[in-house]
Amino acid sequence: MTARSPHEPHRAATPLELFFDLVFVVAIAQASSGLHHAVAEAHALEGLIGYLMVFFAIWWAWMNVTWFASAYDTDDVPYRLAVFVQIAGALIMAGGVPAMFEARTPNVATVGGYVVIRLALVAQWLRAAASDPARRTTARRYAAGITVVQLGWAAMLFVPGLWAPGFLTLAALELAVPVWAERAAPTTWHPHHIAERYGLLTLIVLGESILAATLAVQSALASGDALTALAPVIVGGLLIVYSMWWVYFDRPVHDLLTTFRKAFIWGYGHYLIFAAAAAVGAGLAVAVDHATRRAKVGEIGAGAAVAIPVAVYLMCVAFLHDRPEHRQTRLFGPIAAMIVLLTPFAGHAVLLTGLILALLVVVKRFMLRAGPDRASIAALSEG
């Protein structure tokens, strides 16, 4: 298992990676469903805490496998078998998510599935350490750090009363392991490959949001609720998801991953992008429940269930994707996010949010097509 070149031409996601992503969407769908029901039942705070915790496990497990594969994917039999074990761990974790939302504390399935994924990655790192002398210390650091933290997660099952401080501590340690390990010798991740992998998961999460809203509409129609009450939510929801896709994929981003520090910020920052995108699906389902009078939450709460994750998504994409040379458009996303946060107080929040996002896309495209901005002109004149 030797390191792959970061300059390898035409590096693309493999069928195994696509399979891996599709299995992870099962866990994402369970987390989104749990948030939907918690908010609809007026338990938004408890639901949000549980959602953020389980989504951290989903995102972190996925992200570590993705970056390892970018550097060491040999696609041989041992590698494929290790990924199959990780897929099994993801399914175990997904199976425990509904019970976790009911009990409002992690359980054996969620923790156990997560630990299975992480320990399978330890085996991968040990294999890399044996095959890549130049990065042996890095690989061993990953293996040691991941193992120690997994022991901590397993121990937390025996002291459920300490989950709040324990989760924050162990999550911080998880985030610190790559920073510590990569200092020895950076791994050879591929910018194009990483950007594509993140883009593919974004597509899957957006698709899950559409599915969550569709299932809610289907359930409402099956119970005889009028389509006219759902029309603003349906139209607004489509505009929101379409615009979220457009904002994220407005232009390629692999050329932004030029340094180790930038890659870390970009990769870690996607926790909020993925979590917000999936939460939009939960919010749209809550909006459907409210429109059909099946939710305990009020109109402002139902609108906020959509507006808040949309605003978070816009702010994070603006911070991670907007380019320094596009000074005229960099503030459009944050401004739109601030306006979106006001929509719950205006009525028809979903439709208004969709119209605001559609306008954001139109204005940004018009500004970018109108010609280079001052920063671009200055850069050209200096060259």
Secondary structure, DSSP 8 states (H G I E B T S, - for coil): -----TT-TT----HHHHHHHHHHHHHHHHHHHHHHHHHHTT-HHHHHHHHHHHHHHHHHHHHHHHHHHHHH---SHHHHHHHHHHHHHHHHHHHHHHHHHHHTS--HHHHHHHHHHHHHHHHHHHHHHHH-GGGHHHHHHHHHHHHHHHHHHHHHTT-GGGHHHHHHHHHHHHHHHHHHHHTTS-----HHHHHHHHHHHHHHHHHHHHHHHHHHHHHHHHTT--HHHHHHHHHHHHHHHHHHHHHHTSS--GGG--SHHHHHHHHHHHHHHHHHHHHHHHHHHHHHHHHTT--SS-HHHHHHHHHHHHHHHHHHHHHHHS-TT-TTTTTHHHHHHHHHTTGGGTS-HHHHHHHHHHHHHHHHHHHHHS---HHHHHHHHH-
